[in-house]
């Protein structure tokens, strides 16, 4: 269904915001994540350091190469990002605890990253020089801020809400 909606969105020129939203090819990036999660949950994994490194390197190489081509975002960024995530989830011999925590916090990061980026744009960007060095400082700082906001959102909001919504076995409804 998601593929059909995205294909419809790529072929049609909608003016209605709801049709534009529901047929945005960005939903294919969520489909990539769903596929990875299903593979991981089913036990499909080939942990091997060479596969892990190869998937990671290939994902980053594709990210750089495909960015210069006139491709839809789900191909230029979504597919390479899927390979990068697959490196850590399906091919990494042992999932380190920090990596697991970041994976658990991915929804909190998704929900909160825009706030971190907006704050950095308003507060940090005016202070930085308009140079390559300034750009790298901005990127590194916003990445760290976004990760921090995501982790805080996960630890202080998402986890407590999940615990509050889960009933212990045998508890009355």
C-alpha positions as a Markdown table, in Angstrom:
| # | Residue | x | y | z |
|---|---|---|---|---|
| 1 | Unk | 0.0 | 0.0 | 0.0 |
| 2 | Unk | 2.8 | 2.4 | 0.9 |
| 3 | Unk | 4.6 | 1.7 | -2.4 |
| 4 | Unk | 1.3 | 2.3 | -4.3 |
| 5 | Unk | 0.7 | 5.6 | -2.5 |
| 6 | Unk | 4.2 | 6.8 | -3.1 |
| 7 | Unk | 4.0 | 5.8 | -6.8 |
| 8 | Unk | 0.7 | 7.7 | -7.1 |
| 9 | Unk | 2.3 | 10.7 | -5.5 |
| 10 | Unk | 5.3 | 10.6 | -7.9 |
| 11 | Unk | 3.0 | 10.4 | -10.9 |
| 12 | Unk | 0.2 | 12.9 | -9.9 |
| 13 | Unk | 0.4 | 16.6 | -9.2 |
| 14 | Unk | -1.9 | 17.1 | -6.3 |
| 15 | Unk | -2.9 | 20.5 | -4.9 |
| 16 | Unk | -4.7 | 19.2 | -1.8 |
| 17 | Unk | -2.4 | 19.2 | 1.3 |
| 18 | Unk | -3.8 | 15.9 | 2.5 |
| 19 | Unk | -3.2 | 14.1 | -0.8 |
| 20 | Unk | 0.3 | 15.6 | -1.0 |
| 21 | Unk | 1.0 | 14.4 | 2.5 |
| 22 | Unk | -0.3 | 10.9 | 2.1 |
| 23 | Unk | 1.3 | 10.3 | -1.3 |
| 24 | Unk | 4.7 | 11.8 | -0.4 |
| 25 | Unk | 7.5 | 9.4 | -1.4 |
| 26 | Unk | 9.1 | 10.0 | 2.0 |
| 27 | Unk | 6.9 | 7.2 | 3.3 |
| 28 | Unk | 9.1 | 4.8 | 1.4 |
| 29 | Unk | 11.9 | 5.7 | 3.9 |
| 30 | Unk | 9.6 | 4.5 | 6.7 |
| 31 | Unk | 9.1 | 1.4 | 4.6 |
| 32 | Unk | 12.8 | 0.8 | 4.5 |
| 33 | Unk | 12.9 | 1.1 | 8.3 |
| 34 | Unk | 10.0 | -1.3 | 8.6 |
| 35 | Unk | 11.8 | -3.8 | 6.4 |
| 36 | Unk | 14.9 | -3.6 | 8.5 |
| 37 | Unk | 12.9 | -4.0 | 11.7 |
| 38 | Unk | 11.1 | -7.1 | 10.4 |
| 39 | Unk | 14.4 | -8.6 | 9.3 |
| 40 | Unk | 16.0 | -8.0 | 12.7 |
| 41 | Unk | 13.0 | -9.2 | 14.6 |
| 42 | Unk | 12.8 | -12.4 | 12.6 |
| 43 | Unk | 16.4 | -13.2 | 13.5 |
| 44 | Unk | 17.7 | -12.6 | 10.0 |
| 45 | Unk | 21.2 | -11.3 | 10.6 |
| 46 | Unk | 24.7 | -12.1 | 9.4 |
| 47 | Unk | 27.0 | -10.6 | 12.0 |
| 48 | Unk | 30.4 | -10.3 | 10.5 |
| 49 | Unk | 32.9 | -7.4 | 10.8 |
| 50 | Unk | 33.7 | -7.3 | 7.1 |
| 51 | Unk | 29.9 | -7.2 | 6.2 |
| 52 | Unk | 29.4 | -4.5 | 8.8 |
| 53 | Unk | 32.3 | -2.4 | 7.5 |
| 54 | Unk | 31.3 | -3.0 | 3.8 |
| 55 | Unk | 27.6 | -2.0 | 4.3 |
| 56 | Unk | 28.7 | 1.1 | 6.3 |
| 57 | Unk | 31.3 | 2.2 | 3.7 |
| 58 | Unk | 28.9 | 1.5 | 0.8 |
| 59 | Unk | 26.1 | 3.3 | 2.5 |
| 60 | Unk | 28.2 | 6.4 | 3.1 |
| 61 | Unk | 29.7 | 6.2 | -0.5 |
| 62 | Unk | 26.2 | 6.0 | -2.0 |
| 63 | Unk | 25.1 | 8.9 | 0.2 |
| 64 | Unk | 27.9 | 11.1 | -1.2 |
| 65 | Unk | 27.6 | 9.9 | -4.9 |
| 66 | Unk | 23.7 | 9.9 | -5.1 |
| 67 | Unk | 23.4 | 13.4 | -3.6 |
| 68 | Unk | 24.8 | 14.9 | -6.8 |
| 69 | Unk | 22.2 | 13.1 | -9.0 |
| 70 | Unk | 18.7 | 14.3 | -9.7 |
| 71 | Unk | 17.0 | 11.5 | -7.8 |
| 72 | Unk | 14.1 | 11.4 | -5.4 |
| 73 | Unk | 15.1 | 11.7 | -1.7 |
| 74 | Unk | 14.1 | 8.1 | -0.9 |
| 75 | Unk | 16.7 | 6.9 | -3.3 |
| 76 | Unk | 19.4 | 9.5 | -2.9 |
| 77 | Unk | 19.3 | 9.5 | 0.9 |
| 78 | Unk | 16.8 | 6.9 | 2.2 |
| 79 | Unk | 18.4 | 3.9 | 0.5 |
| 80 | Unk | 22.0 | 4.8 | 1.6 |
| 81 | Unk | 20.7 | 5.5 | 5.1 |
| 82 | Unk | 19.1 | 2.1 | 5.2 |
| 83 | Unk | 22.4 | 0.4 | 4.4 |
| 84 | Unk | 24.1 | 2.4 | 7.1 |
| 85 | Unk | 21.5 | 1.3 | 9.7 |
| 86 | Unk | 21.7 | -2.3 | 8.3 |
| 87 | Unk | 25.4 | -2.3 | 9.0 |
| 88 | Unk | 24.7 | -1.7 | 12.7 |
| 89 | Unk | 21.6 | -3.8 | 13.1 |
| 90 | Unk | 22.1 | -6.8 | 10.8 |
| 91 | Unk | 25.8 | -7.1 | 10.2 |
| 92 | Unk | 27.5 | -5.8 | 13.3 |
| 93 | Unk | 28.8 | -8.7 | 15.4 |
| 94 | Unk | 27.8 | -7.3 | 18.7 |
| 95 | Unk | 25.4 | -4.4 | 19.2 |
| 96 | Unk | 27.1 | -2.0 | 21.6 |
| 97 | Unk | 24.9 | -0.6 | 24.4 |
| 98 | Unk | 25.3 | 3.1 | 23.2 |
| 99 | Unk | 24.2 | 2.1 | 19.7 |
| 100 | Unk | 21.2 | 0.2 | 21.2 |
| 101 | Unk | 20.2 | 3.3 | 23.2 |
| 102 | Unk | 20.4 | 5.5 | 20.1 |
| 103 | Unk | 18.3 | 3.0 | 18.2 |
| 104 | Unk | 15.8 | 3.0 | 21.0 |
| 105 | Unk | 15.8 | 6.8 | 21.0 |
| 106 | Unk | 15.2 | 7.0 | 17.3 |
| 107 | Unk | 11.5 | 8.0 | 17.6 |
| 108 | Unk | 12.4 | 10.6 | 20.2 |
| 109 | Unk | 15.1 | 11.9 | 17.9 |
| 110 | Unk | 12.6 | 12.0 | 15.0 |
| 111 | Unk | 10.1 | 14.0 | 17.1 |
| 112 | Unk | 12.6 | 16.4 | 18.7 |
| 113 | Unk | 15.4 | 17.1 | 16.1 |
| 114 | Unk | 13.6 | 20.0 | 14.5 |
| 115 | Unk | 13.6 | 21.9 | 17.9 |
| 116 | Unk | 17.4 | 21.3 | 18.3 |
| 117 | Unk | 18.0 | 22.4 | 14.7 |
| 118 | Unk | 15.9 | 25.5 | 15.1 |
| 119 | Unk | 17.6 | 26.5 | 18.3 |
| 120 | Unk | 21.0 | 26.1 | 16.8 |
| 121 | Unk | 20.0 | 28.1 | 13.7 |
| 122 | Unk | 18.8 | 31.0 | 15.8 |
| 123 | Unk | 21.5 | 31.0 | 18.5 |
| 124 | Unk | 24.6 | 29.5 | 17.0 |
| 125 | Unk | 24.6 | 30.3 | 13.3 |
| 126 | Unk | 24.9 | 34.1 | 13.8 |
| 127 | Unk | 28.0 | 33.6 | 15.9 |
| 128 | Unk | 29.9 | 31.4 | 13.4 |
| 129 | Unk | 32.1 | 32.7 | 10.5 |
| 130 | Unk | 30.8 | 32.1 | 7.0 |
| 131 | Unk | 33.6 | 29.6 | 6.2 |
| 132 | Unk | 34.0 | 25.9 | 5.7 |
| 133 | Unk | 35.2 | 25.7 | 9.3 |
| 134 | Unk | 32.1 | 27.5 | 10.5 |
| 135 | Unk | 29.9 | 25.1 | 8.5 |
| 136 | Unk | 31.6 | 22.0 | 10.0 |
| 137 | Unk | 31.3 | 23.5 | 13.5 |
| 138 | Unk | 27.6 | 24.1 | 12.8 |
| 139 | Unk | 27.0 | 20.6 | 11.5 |
| 140 | Unk | 28.9 | 18.9 | 14.4 |
| 141 | Unk | 27.1 | 21.0 | 17.0 |
| 142 | Unk | 23.6 | 20.5 | 15.5 |
| 143 | Unk | 24.2 | 16.8 | 15.3 |
| 144 | Unk | 25.2 | 16.6 | 18.9 |
| 145 | Unk | 22.3 | 18.8 | 20.0 |
| 146 | Unk | 19.8 | 16.8 | 18.0 |
| 147 | Unk | 21.1 | 13.5 | 19.5 |
| 148 | Unk | 21.0 | 15.0 | 23.0 |
| 149 | Unk | 17.5 | 16.3 | 22.5 |
| 150 | Unk | 16.5 | 12.9 | 21.1 |
| 151 | Unk | 18.0 | 11.0 | 24.0 |
| 152 | Unk | 16.4 | 13.3 | 26.6 |
| 153 | Unk | 13.0 | 13.0 | 24.8 |
| 154 | Unk | 13.4 | 9.2 | 24.9 |
| 155 | Unk | 14.5 | 9.0 | 28.5 |
| 156 | Unk | 12.3 | 11.7 | 30.1 |
| 157 | Unk | 9.1 | 11.4 | 28.0 |
| 158 | Unk | 8.9 | 8.3 | 25.8 |
| 159 | Unk | 10.1 | 5.7 | 28.3 |
| 160 | Unk | 7.9 | 6.9 | 31.2 |
| 161 | Unk | 4.9 | 7.2 | 28.9 |
| 162 | Unk | 5.5 | 3.6 | 27.6 |
| 163 | Unk | 5.8 | 2.3 | 31.2 |
| 164 | Unk | 2.6 | 4.1 | 32.1 |
| 165 | Unk | 0.7 | 2.6 | 29.2 |
| 166 | Unk | 1.9 | -1.0 | 29.8 |
| 167 | Unk | -0.2 | -3.0 | 32.3 |
| 168 | Unk | 1.5 | -5.6 | 34.4 |
| 169 | Unk | 0.3 | -9.2 | 33.6 |
| 170 | Unk | -2.7 | -10.1 | 35.7 |
| 171 | Unk | -3.6 | -6.4 | 36.5 |
| 172 | Unk | -7.3 | -5.6 | 36.2 |
| 173 | Unk | -8.3 | -3.8 | 33.0 |
